[in-house]
Amino acid sequence: MGISNNSHLTGREIDLLLLIADGKKNFEIAEILFITQNTVRVEKTRLVKKLNLKNTAELLIYAVLNKENLKIIKELLFELT
C-alpha cells in the first residue's frame, strides 16, 4: 500500500482519495465532485483494482496513510496545467 502506486493516478482519482481520507461519505463525495453516488461507488471499485487492494476498507487505509503525499501530487499536477 505504498505511495509508489500514486504515479499513475489521475487528478480525479487523487481528489476522490483525498475526500475518502477526509472521511466523506459517498453522497458527500458525489455532491462535491458533481457526480452520482453510483459513479462514486464505481470509481472506488476501479481504484481498489488499480491499486491492487482487496476492498474499500483497504482503500480507506491507503487514502489515510497517503493523504499528505496525495496533496503534494495534486499540487504538482495543478502547477503543470
Beta strands, then each sheet from edge to edge (+ up, - down):
end
